[in-house]
Amino acid sequence: MEALHRQIDARAARLASASVDWMYQDPFWRARYGEERARRFGNEDALFHVRYLMQALQETRPSVMEGYAAWLRPLLAGRGMCTRHLDQHFAGLQAALATEGFGPDSPAHAYVQAARTALLYPSGPARVLQEATPAVAQRTLQALALEVPPPLHSQVEEEGLLQLSYLADALGMNRPELFAQHASWYREFWPQRGLDSLPFQRFLEALDAALRERLVSSAPTDVETVRAVLASARAAL
């Protein structure tokens, strides 16, 4: 039977393209990078993901993908992306692999999953926030549910997941200015989300309240650190 990494190689271009199809439906990418650059860099990055997967499979070392994820994250953060975006790219690659017959039982899927797992910060406020993110995003939605039409509730929750990922990256990289820079840009982009009844500042206010409520059992210093970075960004808006 042909080696798995060679099977992936034969489908590399198709896998890369399919893995990022989802992103071009999101206006974020066009607004942030422009249509042409978003597609060019998105496709290039997707092909890099596949090539690293091929190397990992050839060497039978999931650590290749783990190291790649750790190396790539700060580079993408410097371009205005966050861990959630990278995780979604890897999830897109897993979906593309499954379409080609390399589903959850395949080592290819497992190796990409190793990269996704490596995106968890090892400890500290960033890890605390990552672990609490689903609950905080859900609580944020609950607080805003009456201010947003029901068909948009899932979008509000997704916004919570996204903004908390940016916040975790600012903490995990010890670069609090990253979140302030992101929030400043995102405030201008916010109207394109179609959440007309919900100002971005109001969304961040609800997010902060949810953090205070859901991180109550965490170490006080971690909670203070997380909320201080958010407060600094809110004050700059």
Secondary structure by P-SEA (a helix, b strand, c coil): cccaaaaaaaaaaaaaaaacccccccccccccccaaaaaaaaaaaaaaaaaaaaaaaaaccaaaaaaaaaaaaaaaaaacccaaaaaaaaaaaaaaaaaaccccccaaaaaaaaaaaaccccccaaaaaaaaaaaaaaaaaaaacccccccaaaaaaaaaaaaaaaaaaaaaacccaaaaaaaaaaaaaccccccccccaaaaaaaaaaaaaaaaccccaaaaaaaaaaaaaaaaac
